[in-house]
Amino acid sequence: MALINDPALSPCPICGKKAYVLHDYDSYDRADFGWQAGCGAYCVGDGVHGIDDYLAPMEERPRVYHLLSKQDAIDAWNRWVKLWKERHNEA
């Protein structure tokens, strides 16, 4: 799994950091979890995003999961950013 910075990704609306996209797979088990995209600086309890990944609703998490392609992940992330800004009156 390698983080890919793609210029098509909108930055995180919460912290302003670059977003990433990656193909999530387990080479040992050969499990393919699809593509994901999100804030490259986000981690649970980081004190910046104010979100506990395990308790927050999916629409509040600065990450999108289990997409079928890189482009699907980019599009889903950019939609998430737009919706987050609308919900928080930053559009």
Stockholm file with secondary structure:
# STOCKHOLM 1.0

chainA/1-91         MALINDPALSPCPICGKKAYVLHDYDSYDRADFGWQAGCGAYCVGDGVHGIDDYLAPMEERPRVYHLLSKQDAIDAWNRWVKLWKERHNEA
#=GR chainA/1-91 SS CCCBCCTTSCCCTTTCCCEEEEEEEETTTTEEEEEEEEETTCCTTCSSSCCCTTTSCGGGSSEEEEESSHHHHHHHHHHHHHHHHHHTTCC
#=GC SS_cons        CCCBCCTTSCCCTTTCCCEEEEEEEETTTTEEEEEEEEETTCCTTCSSSCCCTTTSCGGGSSEEEEESSHHHHHHHHHHHHHHHHHHTTCC
//
